[in-house]
């Protein structure tokens, strides 16, 4: 029995042809590379708070991140 990744399983579920499955997987991998890490988002949020809000509480960034990261 072959072990398949979640991405491979999703490709099989949503695309009927093998060539489409490869495109699906490649597109998902490309999109993942375009995403920012949690640390990068927090760093940018801290920068914005310091730059635009006169050094208000940075803890708000962590609260917003936890609320909206899902």
C-alpha positions as CSV (number, residue, x, y, z in Angstrom):
1,X,0.0,0.0,0.0
2,X,1.3,3.4,-1.0
3,X,1.5,6.2,1.6
4,X,0.2,9.4,0.1
5,X,0.5,12.9,1.5
6,X,-2.6,15.0,2.2
7,X,-1.8,17.1,-0.8
8,X,-1.6,14.0,-3.1
9,X,-4.9,12.7,-1.6
10,X,-6.6,16.1,-2.2
11,X,-5.3,16.2,-5.8
12,X,-6.8,12.8,-6.5
13,X,-10.1,13.8,-4.9
14,X,-10.5,17.1,-6.8
15,X,-8.8,16.4,-10.1
16,X,-9.7,13.5,-12.3
17,X,-6.7,13.3,-14.6
18,X,-3.1,12.7,-13.6
19,X,-1.8,15.8,-15.5
20,X,-4.3,17.9,-13.6
21,X,-3.2,16.3,-10.3
22,X,0.4,17.4,-11.0
23,X,-0.8,20.9,-11.7
24,X,-2.9,20.9,-8.6
25,X,0.1,19.8,-6.5
26,X,2.5,22.3,-8.1
27,X,0.1,25.1,-7.6
28,X,-0.4,24.3,-4.0
29,X,3.4,24.1,-3.4
30,X,3.8,27.5,-5.2
31,X,1.1,29.1,-3.0
32,X,2.8,27.7,0.1
33,X,6.0,29.4,-0.8
34,X,4.2,32.7,-1.2
35,X,2.9,32.6,2.4
36,X,4.5,34.3,5.3
37,X,5.5,32.6,8.6
38,X,3.9,33.4,11.9
39,X,7.2,35.1,13.0
40,X,7.3,37.2,9.9
41,X,3.7,38.3,10.4
42,X,4.3,39.2,14.0
43,X,7.5,41.2,13.1
44,X,5.6,43.1,10.5
45,X,2.7,43.8,12.9
46,X,5.1,45.1,15.5
47,X,6.7,47.4,12.9
48,X,3.3,48.8,11.9
49,X,2.3,49.4,15.5
50,X,5.6,51.2,16.2
51,X,5.5,53.2,13.0
52,X,1.8,54.2,12.8
53,X,0.4,54.0,16.3
54,X,3.1,55.7,18.4
55,X,4.4,52.5,20.1
56,X,1.1,51.2,21.4
57,X,0.9,47.8,23.0
58,X,2.5,45.2,20.9
59,X,0.5,42.6,22.7
60,X,-2.5,43.5,20.5
61,X,-0.7,42.1,17.6
62,X,-0.4,38.7,19.3
63,X,-4.1,38.8,20.2
64,X,-5.1,39.7,16.6
65,X,-2.9,37.0,15.2
66,X,-4.3,34.3,17.5
67,X,-7.9,35.4,16.6
68,X,-7.4,35.5,12.8
69,X,-4.8,32.9,12.0
70,X,-7.3,30.2,11.5
